[in-house]
Structure formats: C-alpha cells, structure tokens
Amino acid sequence: MAAAPGWPNEPLKVGVLFSSSGVTSAVERTQLLATLLAIDEINRRGGIGGRPIEPLVQDPQSNPKLYRQFAEQLLKDDGARIIFGCYMSSARKAVLPLVEARDALLVYPTLYEGFEYSPNCIYTGAVPNQNSLPLAKYILENHGNRVLLVGSNYIFPYESNRIFSDLIIEARGKVLDELYVPLSPAPEDFARTLRQIEKLKPDTVFSTIVGAGTAMFYEAYRRAGFNALVNPIASLTTSEAEVAEMSAEAAEGHLTAAPYFASLQTPANLAFVSAYRERFGPDIPVTAAAEAAYFQVHLVASALAQAGSLDRRDIVAAMRGVGFEAPQGAVALDPENHHTYLWPRVARLDADKQFRIIWNPNVRMKPDPYFVSGAMNDWSPGGRAPARAT
C-alpha cells in the first residue's frame, strides 16, 4: 500500500489485546489469529507505504483490569497509537478512557449492546439492529412469542436482554423471566435456570451467556430433555468457537444471529477460511468475531495509507472514504456514528455442528447503535445499502 510522502520507514507498532486464557479465550483466540493473519497479508504486500506493521500482543486473561493495565503500557511505554482488541464490553469500557486520554484509537471487533460513541473508537461488530432485531423477528415468526432470557452476569447481557425484551413486548410477545449466571459458572449454576425453563415452558430461550458457560448450558439443556428443533436456544454470543466445545447432540437445532458464519459461500469467505486454516490448522474455529477482527485491520490499513499519519483524526477522516470486500460482504464505516455497515443473517446448527443460514434479507444494514427504530419489518433504504452478498 502506498502512503503519503514523508511516511517514516520504521515498523508501525500496534497493540493487540485479545485473551489467550480466561473465560472468553475460546472466541478471543480466533480474534487474535484473524488479526495476525490480516497483518501478515498486509506485510507480505509491502506493509503500509513500505512500513511493516508490528503487532504488540498481550494476553489480558479475560480480566478487565489487565486490559486496562496492558492498554496503558502499550500507549505510554510501547509507542502504540492504535489498539486492535477487546471482546467483553467490560474490557472495552476499561480500555477506552485511556485511549481517549491519549487521543489514540481503539478498533473494536465484537458485537455489543450499542448506546455508545467515542471519537477514539471504531466499532466493527454488530449492534442490536443488525443482530437482535433479525433474531427476534425470526423466532417470533417461526417458534412463538413466549421467551425466557438468560445471560452471564455483566454489562452486555443486561443491556441486550433489555433491548430484546422491548422487541418481544412491542410485538405482543411475553418475556417469562430474566435469569443470570456467573461469568465463570460451574455446572450447578444452571440448575435454577433449567427449573424455570421446565416450569414456564418458553417457546424460545434467548441466551447471552458468554465463554466457557455456553457449552455447559447447551449440554445441560440437552440432558434436561428439551427439544432444540421445537424450543431452541437463540443466541447472539454462541459462535463456532463455543460450539466446538460442545457435543453435536447439544448443538443441533439451536439458533444464532450474526453478520458472518464460516459456512458462507462468498468468494471472499472461501479465500479467508482457506488462508486462516492453512496458517493456523484445520480445526481452529472461524467466528464472526474473528471475521470482524480480520476486516478491521484491512480497513484501518487502507485509511493509514491514505492519511500517511498516525494522528487519530487523520485516520478516522480517511476511514470515511475506504471500504473492504470482507468475507461477509462489502463493509464500510458509517461516518455518522463510527459503527459499520454489516450483513444480518440467522443460522441454525446442524447435526455436524455447522451453522446453516436459514434467514438472509440480503441487505447491508446501516448501523443504528442507539436503536432509534426497532420496527421488525422496516428494511427500508434508510436502514440498508444495496445488496452485494448472499
């Protein structure tokens, strides 16, 4: 990638903050690997104006305090001006004040609850109108309107359950109960949840459980005798990484909404999955969080090449004019809110633990992080861009 005259020749240091250990490490490892893959691709093409990207990788161990500690080190001592990272909202909220104080840039590749804006953050994961809304629409139309909510005990599940409850109630459905389990649960922590499911008999269980507790819950749901094809668990946070930790019997029939699934047959995705597995092995999961981590590096690299500057304002200004043909489809930043145009989809797990897409409006949705409109049938031009992916 060519860059502006005067661009220095030394390596461009960037922080990389994803957990290789801890409760959310299964999915965060996929984000780390996808980030490194994108950096390698850019460096093989000559870097940015001849300047290679040097990733400064730290393992925050799924601990917000360590995220904050490592972010401070990267910004203060290591000379990084850009950090790619964070999975849980608690981690993002721990890092963002430090990034803002130094007028650096955090590039965040994870679905989250929305209702946030920072001039120092680029958000490339899905927000509620890009995942909660399609999932609510699908389950109400196909499984019934009686829903029970269960989540991990931290920020994202609280806010996601609030939004999902509003969607269900506005559609004249009924939220039967709202339950939480510890972020690092033991199998017995799901006993009360299963008793409530047995008692209330919801049509669907909406899950915002994250990390290691996901497989525990799905296995317990199977052992309790619930039929996933009739009464599925519908989730925003169950990806290929969590599915890899559960049995096929526990996985089959359950639903997830996301902009990306590894089973997509786009040319860009076939190339991405091939490169990812060739580099890291055939059994490493490929997730929506990994895909966002991958494409955001390419977006930022294009902006850096245009800006020829590490000034946060110059990078953000340049990002308004760049796009990338991501594995999910063409993506681009919305300059109004620093979030990303993405492709909503709903998929069901099959007997081989593969996500098969069952609902696809084939539109690129404008991000609405403040969820101004929650109308389930509003796929209007103001909420989408022309379709270019399947």
N, C-alpha and C positions, 0 to 999 in steps of 0.2 A: 504493500500500500504506500503510495507516495504521500508526502507530507509537505507542509509549508517550508520555505527557506528558513534557515536558522534553527531548525529542529535538531537538538543535540543527538550524538551518536551512542551515548551510554545506554545500557538497558533501562527500560521503563518498569519500575517496580510497582507492583500492585498487590494489595492484600487479598488473601483468600481465606475466608473464615467459614468453614463447614466442619461439622463434628465427625470424627472418625471413631469416636467412642461415645457412650452415653445412650440415653433412652431413644433419641431420634437419629441415631447414627446410620441405621439401615438406609434411610432415604437421603440423608445428608451426604453419605459417601457417594451416592450417584451424582449429586450436585458437584461435589469436588472433582470427580473423574471427568464429568462433562465440561467443567471449566478448564481443566488441564488439557483436554482434547482440543477445545477451541483455541487455546493459547498456542498449542503445538501447531495447529493448522496455520495460524497467522504467522508464526515464526518461520515455518517452512516456506512461506511465500515472501519472506524478507522482512517480517516484522512490520512495524509502522514507520514508514519512511526510512527503512534501514535500521530501525531501532527495535531490538528484540524485547518482548515482554518477559519480565522476570517475576514469576509468582512467588510471593512470600506466604507460605502455607502454615497455618496454625490449627491446632485441634482444640476447640473450646469445650469439648466433652458434654455438649448439650446443656451447658451451665451459663445462664445469662451473665453472671459475674465474670466468668472467664472470657466471654465475648467482649465485655467492656474492657477488661484488662488487656487483651490482645489487640483490640482496636486502638487503644491508647498507645501501645508500643509501636504498632505499625505506622501510625500517623506522626507520633512525636519522635521516635528514635530511628525508624527504618526508612523514612522518607517516602512512604506511600501517600498518594493523593487520591487514589481510588481503591475502594474495598468492594470486592465481589463476595457476597455472603449473607448468612443468617437464614434459618428455617422458621423457628417459632417466633411469634410476634413478640414474646418477652425478650428474645435475643435482639430483634430489630430495635425495640424500644430502649434497650440498654446501650446499643451502639450509636444510635442516631444523634443524641445530644453531643457526643464527642466529635462526630463528623461535622455537625453544624458549627460547633465552636471553632473548628479549624478551616471552615469553608471548603471541606473536601467533598467527596461524592461516594455515597453508598449505592450499590446496584443490587437490588433485592429480588431473587428469582422464585419466590414462593407465593402460592395462593394465600390470601389473608382476608381479614374481616372488613377492609375498607375504612372509610371515615378518617383518612389521614392524608396530609400533603406536607411535603418538605421540599424546598428548592434544592436541597442537598441529597435527594433520594430519587432514583429511578426504579419504578415498580414494574416488574415484568411477569409476575404471577397473576392468576385470575382474581378478580374481585367479585362480589356477590351477583351482579347482573350477568356475569359470564360463567358462573357455575351453580350457585344456589338457586337462581331463578329457573334455569333449564331442568335441574334435578327435581325441584318442587313441581314444575309443570308435568314432568314425565310420571312421577309417582301418583299424582292426583288423577291423571287421565288413565292410568293403567293398573293401579293397585288399590286405590281407595283413599279416603280423606281422613282417616284416623291414624295419627302419627305420634310416636313416642321419641323423645330426644335424649341422647346420651352422649357425653363428651368427657374429655380429660379436663382436669381442674386447673385451667389457666385462661388467659385472655381470649385467645382465638375461639375456643368452643363457646364461651359465654356470649360473645358478640354474634357468632354465626348462628347460634341457637335462637338468639333474639330476632335476627333477620328471618330465619326460616319459620319461626313461629308466626311472624307477621304475614308471611306469604301464605301459610296454611290457613290462618284465620280469615284473611281477606278473601280467600277462595271458598269460604264457608266450610272449611275443614275444622278438625278438632285436634288440639295438642293435648295428649292424655297425661303426660308427665315429662319432667325435665330432670335428669339424673347425671351426677358426675362421679368419676372415679379418679384416684390419684394419678398423677402424671407418670409415675413409675409404679404401676399396680402389681399386686400379687393376684393369682387366680381367684382367691376368695373374695377379692374386692368386687367381683362381678355378681356375687350371689344375690344382692338386693335388686340389681338391675334385671336379672333373669326372673326373679319372683314377680316383679312388676310387669314384665312382658307377659308372663304366664297369666297373671291376674287380669290385665287390661286388654290383652289380645289386639295389639295395634295392627293395622294393615301394613305399615312400614315402620322400621326403626331408623331414624336419622342419626348417624354416628359422626361425631367429630373427635373420636378417640385418635390419638397420635402415637407413633412409635411402637415400642415393644408390646404395649397393651392391645394393639389392634388384633394381632393373631390370637392372643388369649381370648378376646371377646368372641371372635368368629368361631373358634373351636368350642367355646362354652355354649354358644348359640346352637351349634350343630348337636352337641351332646344332649342339650335340653330337648331336642326333637323338633325344633322349628323348621319349617319348610321354606328355604330361601326363594324358591320359584314363586311361592304364593305370598309370603310375608318377608320380603328381602330386607337386608340392611342396606340402606342407601347412604353413601358417604362422599365427602369431598376429600378426605385425607387418606383413603385406602388406595395406595398405588401398587405398582408392580413390586416395589421393594417390600412392602408389608405382606403382600400375597405370597411372596417367595418363602415367608416364614410360617405359612400355614399349610394344612393338607388340602388336597384338591376337593375333598368332600366338604370341608369347611368353607371353601372359597366359592364353589359353583353356585350361580344364581344371583349373587349379590351385585349391587349397582354402584357405579362411581360416575361423577360428572367432572370433566376436566377438558382443557383445550387440546390435550395431546394424550395419545396412547401409543405404546410401542408397536401395536399391530397395524397402525396406519400404513396405507399402501402408496403414499405420495413418493415421487422420486427422491425428493429431499430427505424424507424419513428413511427410505431404504438405504441411502448412502450414509446417513447419520448412524443408524443402528449397525450397519456393517463396519464402519470405522470404529465405533465405540467398542464393539465386541472383539474386533481384531486387536485393538490396543489393550483391552482390559480382561478379555476372556469371554467365552460364550455363555457363562452362567450369571454374569453380572446383570442385575435388573436395569432396565431403562425406564425412567419415570417422567411424568410431566414436570416435576421439579428439576430434573436433570436437563430436560429439553430447554426449559427457560434459562437455566444456568449456562447452557451452551450458546443459545442465540444471543443472549445479552452481551456476552463478550464480543461477538462479531459486531453487534450494533455499536457498542462503545468504541471498538477499534476503528470502525468507519468514521465515527464522529471525531475521534482523535486525529485521524489522518487529515480530515477536513480542517479541523481547528488549528493543528500544529501547535497546540498549547495544552498545558495541564491545569489551566485555570478552570474552575468548576463552571463558571458562567459561559466560557467559550465552548466547553464540551456539551453542555446542555443545549446551547443555541444550535450547535452543529447537529445534535441528535434529532432536532425537529425536521431535518431535511434528509435523513437516511432511513432506509428500510432494509429488511433481510428476508430472504426466502427460507424461512425456518422449516424444520420437519413438519410442523403442524399446518403450515401455510404462510403466506406473506404477513410479516408483523411489522409494526411501526409504533413509535411513541406518539401519544396524544399530547401535544404541547399545552393543552388547557389544564392538565392535571398530573402530568408526569407518569401516568399509567400507560398500558399497552393495549393496542387493538389485538384481540385474540379470537380463536375459533371455538365456540362452545360445542361440546359433544357429551352424550351419555352412553356408557358402555356397561355390558353385563359380563360377568365372569363365566367362562365355560368350564367343561369338565377337565380341560387341560390347564386351567388357571390362566387362561389368556382373556384379555378384555376384547369383547366383540362389540363394535359400535351398533347401537340399536336406535339412536335418535341423533340426527345430524341436520340442523337447519341450513347448513352450507352457507353461513354468513359469517363475516368477520365483525365481531361486536365491538363497538366503541366502549371503552371502559367508563363505568359510572360508579366511581368509588364512594360517592355519597348516596347512592341508591335513590336518586330523585324520583325515578319511575320504576315501580315494581309490577307493571301490568304484564301478565304472563303471555298474552298474545300479541304484544307490541314488538314485532320485529320490523319496525319502521326504518326508513332510510336514516333518520337521526340516530338510530341505535346500531347501525351496521355500516359496513363498507362492502363494495361489490365482491361477490363470491369468487374465489380463485382456488379453492381446495376442496377435496372430498375425503 
